[in-house]
Amino acid sequence: MIIKYLQSKYDEGFRFVVYTDDKLKNLQAFSEAAEKLKEKYGDFSYRLYHILNNNSGIKNKSNYFETGNLFAILKNEKKLI
């Protein structure tokens, strides 16, 4: 289901996706689908954020970022642009 959604967005012209969730298993499922699309289309990329309920800022994990709140995501996205 996720791959079909990502494929439809790719077909609409989107080449970069930011996905946030508070459950690591959802991030893993999204990552697996996104990797399949990335293998198919070299110009597709994505970034994952695991949201916690605190003000811990943002930490880079192995294949996702861990963040305390949405403001940390916004700050990080502006820094990465």
Z-matrix of the N, CA and C atoms (Angstrom, degrees):
N
C 1 1.445
C 2 1.529 1 111.33
N 3 1.321 2 116.32 1 -42.97
C 4 1.465 3 119.57 2 -179.61
C 5 1.525 4 110.35 3 -65.32
N 6 1.317 5 116.40 4 -41.42
C 7 1.464 6 119.60 5 -178.54
C 8 1.524 7 110.97 6 -63.64
N 9 1.332 8 117.26 7 -37.49
C 10 1.469 9 120.18 8 178.31
C 11 1.528 10 110.27 9 -65.23
N 12 1.332 11 116.08 10 -40.85
C 13 1.465 12 120.07 11 178.42
C 14 1.529 13 110.30 12 -64.12
N 15 1.329 14 116.50 13 -47.36
C 16 1.461 15 120.11 14 179.53
C 17 1.529 16 111.38 15 -62.21
N 18 1.340 17 116.32 16 -39.36
C 19 1.457 18 120.14 17 178.24
C 20 1.528 19 110.66 18 -62.08
N 21 1.341 20 116.82 19 -41.75
C 22 1.467 21 119.84 20 179.66
C 23 1.525 22 111.08 21 -64.36
N 24 1.328 23 116.98 22 -38.68
C 25 1.465 24 120.42 23 178.45
C 26 1.522 25 110.88 24 -69.20
N 27 1.322 26 116.59 25 -37.46
C 28 1.468 27 120.44 26 176.18
C 29 1.523 28 109.50 27 -61.93
N 30 1.324 29 116.16 28 -43.61
C 31 1.466 30 120.98 29 179.70
C 32 1.533 31 111.63 30 -63.26
N 33 1.341 32 116.70 31 -27.22
C 34 1.463 33 121.54 32 176.93
C 35 1.526 34 112.30 33 -79.60
N 36 1.334 35 116.77 34 -8.51
C 37 1.454 36 120.14 35 176.80
C 38 1.522 37 115.34 36 111.92
N 39 1.327 38 118.06 37 -2.15
C 40 1.467 39 120.51 38 178.31
C 41 1.517 40 109.64 39 -75.55
N 42 1.335 41 116.82 40 133.38
C 43 1.459 42 121.66 41 -179.08
C 44 1.524 43 112.73 42 -120.84
N 45 1.328 44 117.01 43 -7.47
C 46 1.454 45 121.38 44 -179.01
C 47 1.519 46 109.52 45 -139.64
N 48 1.335 47 117.19 46 133.87
C 49 1.462 48 122.52 47 -177.72
C 50 1.521 49 109.63 48 -128.28
N 51 1.325 50 116.05 49 137.65
C 52 1.461 51 122.64 50 170.64
C 53 1.520 52 106.57 51 -112.81
N 54 1.344 53 116.70 52 123.56
C 55 1.466 54 121.63 53 -178.13
C 56 1.521 55 109.07 54 -119.82
N 57 1.331 56 116.61 55 131.94
C 58 1.463 57 121.80 56 177.86
C 59 1.513 58 109.48 57 -123.19
N 60 1.337 59 116.12 58 144.45
C 61 1.463 60 121.11 59 177.43
C 62 1.521 61 108.51 60 -161.52
N 63 1.331 62 115.82 61 156.16
C 64 1.460 63 119.41 62 177.33
C 65 1.525 64 112.19 63 -95.44
N 66 1.331 65 117.70 64 -3.05
C 67 1.456 66 121.79 65 179.78
C 68 1.536 67 110.14 66 -114.14
N 69 1.330 68 115.41 67 123.74
C 70 1.461 69 120.22 68 -178.50
C 71 1.531 70 112.14 69 -62.90
N 72 1.331 71 117.99 70 -33.37
C 73 1.472 72 119.33 71 -179.56
C 74 1.525 73 110.94 72 -64.97
N 75 1.335 74 118.05 73 -32.98
C 76 1.465 75 120.79 74 176.34
C 77 1.525 76 111.13 75 -69.92
N 78 1.334 77 116.22 76 -37.97
C 79 1.461 78 120.13 77 176.36
C 80 1.525 79 110.15 78 -62.78
N 81 1.332 80 116.56 79 -40.41
C 82 1.464 81 120.63 80 179.51
C 83 1.523 82 110.72 81 -63.92
N 84 1.333 83 117.30 82 -44.90
C 85 1.464 84 121.11 83 179.52
C 86 1.526 85 110.67 84 -62.38
N 87 1.328 86 116.61 85 -42.59
C 88 1.457 87 120.26 86 178.44
C 89 1.521 88 110.54 87 -64.01
N 90 1.315 89 116.25 88 -43.85
C 91 1.459 90 121.25 89 -178.72
C 92 1.533 91 111.21 90 -60.43
N 93 1.335 92 117.32 91 -42.13
C 94 1.460 93 120.98 92 179.12
C 95 1.531 94 111.14 93 -62.15
N 96 1.333 95 116.92 94 -43.48
C 97 1.461 96 120.65 95 178.54
C 98 1.527 97 111.03 96 -66.68
N 99 1.322 98 116.31 97 -43.49
C 100 1.464 99 120.64 98 -178.72
C 101 1.527 100 111.19 99 -64.89
N 102 1.321 101 117.01 100 -35.92
C 103 1.466 102 120.11 101 178.35
C 104 1.524 103 111.37 102 -64.62
N 105 1.329 104 117.18 103 -36.56
C 106 1.467 105 120.17 104 176.94
C 107 1.519 106 110.63 105 -63.19
N 108 1.327 107 116.18 106 -41.76
C 109 1.462 108 120.05 107 178.74
C 110 1.531 109 110.38 108 -67.97
N 111 1.324 110 116.00 109 -37.42
C 112 1.464 111 120.76 110 179.49
C 113 1.530 112 111.17 111 -65.14
N 114 1.334 113 116.62 112 -35.92
C 115 1.470 114 120.51 113 176.65
C 116 1.527 115 110.67 114 -66.04
N 117 1.324 116 115.61 115 -37.23
C 118 1.461 117 120.99 116 -178.11
C 119 1.521 118 112.20 117 -75.21
N 120 1.336 119 116.39 118 -39.28
C 121 1.464 120 122.85 119 -178.16
C 122 1.526 121 108.84 120 -125.52
N 123 1.284 122 116.80 121 113.55
C 124 1.459 123 120.93 122 -177.71
C 125 1.522 124 114.66 123 -66.91
N 126 1.330 125 117.90 124 -18.80
C 127 1.468 126 119.76 125 -177.87
C 128 1.527 127 113.05 126 -92.47
N 129 1.333 128 118.12 127 5.83
C 130 1.464 129 121.53 128 177.83
C 131 1.521 130 109.52 129 -92.37
N 132 1.331 131 116.51 130 138.04
C 133 1.463 132 120.56 131 175.64
C 134 1.526 133 109.59 132 -147.38
N 135 1.316 134 115.11 133 167.78
C 136 1.464 135 120.19 134 -176.09
C 137 1.526 136 110.23 135 -155.13
N 138 1.337 137 114.81 136 164.13
C 139 1.455 138 122.12 137 175.32
C 140 1.525 139 107.51 138 -138.40
N 141 1.335 140 117.27 139 138.51
C 142 1.458 141 122.92 140 -177.94
C 143 1.520 142 110.84 141 -114.21
N 144 1.339 143 115.54 142 141.66
C 145 1.463 144 121.56 143 176.10
C 146 1.516 145 110.26 144 -129.69
N 147 1.330 146 116.55 145 127.68
C 148 1.461 147 123.22 146 173.16
C 149 1.525 148 106.55 147 -96.42
N 150 1.333 149 116.37 148 115.47
C 151 1.471 150 120.96 149 -175.26
C 152 1.521 151 110.55 150 -91.94
N 153 1.319 152 116.07 151 127.33
C 154 1.458 153 123.09 152 174.39
C 155 1.529 154 108.51 153 -104.41
N 156 1.296 155 117.42 154 165.67
C 157 1.459 156 121.02 155 -179.56
C 158 1.531 157 110.22 156 -101.36
N 159 1.331 158 115.16 157 64.58
C 160 1.463 159 120.00 158 178.46
C 161 1.527 160 108.88 159 -158.66
N 162 1.298 161 116.36 160 -174.85
C 163 1.466 162 121.25 161 -179.82
C 164 1.524 163 110.94 162 -111.11
N 165 1.328 164 117.17 163 43.11
C 166 1.466 165 121.17 164 -174.08
C 167 1.522 166 114.49 165 -77.89
N 168 1.320 167 117.70 166 -0.43
C 169 1.462 168 119.63 167 -178.15
C 170 1.508 169 110.22 168 83.01
N 171 1.341 170 116.67 169 -137.14
C 172 1.470 171 119.51 170 -177.22
C 173 1.526 172 109.78 171 -140.54
N 174 1.332 173 116.33 172 137.77
C 175 1.457 174 122.26 173 -179.34
C 176 1.519 175 109.07 174 -129.72
N 177 1.316 176 116.95 175 135.00
C 178 1.459 177 122.36 176 178.31
C 179 1.523 178 108.83 177 -83.28
N 180 1.333 179 117.27 178 119.18
C 181 1.459 180 122.85 179 176.44
C 182 1.525 181 108.62 180 -101.29
N 183 1.317 182 118.40 181 -169.90
C 184 1.461 183 120.51 182 -173.73
C 185 1.530 184 113.42 183 -63.61
N 186 1.331 185 119.08 184 -46.19
C 187 1.468 186 119.11 185 179.49
C 188 1.530 187 111.94 186 -135.76
N 189 1.331 188 115.99 187 20.10
C 190 1.456 189 120.76 188 177.38
C 191 1.524 190 108.71 189 -157.68
N 192 1.326 191 115.39 190 167.84
C 193 1.454 192 120.94 191 173.42
C 194 1.518 193 108.57 192 -103.70
N 195 1.322 194 117.13 193 141.92
C 196 1.459 195 122.07 194 174.55
C 197 1.520 196 106.80 195 -105.13
N 198 1.324 197 116.49 196 127.22
C 199 1.451 198 119.97 197 -175.32
C 200 1.520 199 111.48 198 -134.58
N 201 1.314 200 115.86 199 150.66
C 202 1.459 201 120.84 200 -178.23
C 203 1.506 202 114.03 201 -83.41
N 204 1.317 203 118.52 202 -27.38
C 205 1.466 204 119.80 203 -178.58
C 206 1.526 205 110.03 204 -160.54
N 207 1.321 206 116.00 205 173.27
C 208 1.463 207 120.64 206 -177.99
C 209 1.524 208 112.67 207 -67.05
N 210 1.318 209 117.66 208 -28.85
C 211 1.462 210 119.93 209 178.40
C 212 1.526 211 111.16 210 -65.36
N 213 1.337 212 117.07 211 -33.86
C 214 1.462 213 120.22 212 176.87
C 215 1.526 214 110.24 213 -66.48
N 216 1.342 215 117.12 214 -38.04
C 217 1.469 216 120.46 215 176.89
C 218 1.520 217 109.96 216 -62.98
N 219 1.321 218 116.82 217 -47.98
C 220 1.464 219 121.35 218 -179.76
C 221 1.527 220 110.72 219 -58.58
N 222 1.316 221 116.64 220 -45.68
C 223 1.464 222 121.32 221 179.37
C 224 1.527 223 110.23 222 -61.36
N 225 1.321 224 117.00 223 -42.91
C 226 1.467 225 120.68 224 -179.87
C 227 1.521 226 111.03 225 -66.48
N 228 1.330 227 118.03 226 -44.00
C 229 1.456 228 121.06 227 -179.41
C 230 1.535 229 110.56 228 -61.29
N 231 1.323 230 117.80 229 -41.16
C 232 1.472 231 120.87 230 178.04
C 233 1.521 232 110.47 231 -64.41
N 234 1.325 233 116.78 232 -37.11
C 235 1.466 234 121.31 233 179.69
C 236 1.530 235 110.81 234 -68.61
N 237 1.328 236 117.68 235 -33.84
C 238 1.457 237 121.35 236 -176.76
C 239 1.513 238 114.03 237 -82.52
N 240 1.322 239 118.03 238 -14.72
C 241 1.469 240 121.67 239 -178.40
C 242 1.512 241 110.88 240 -76.87
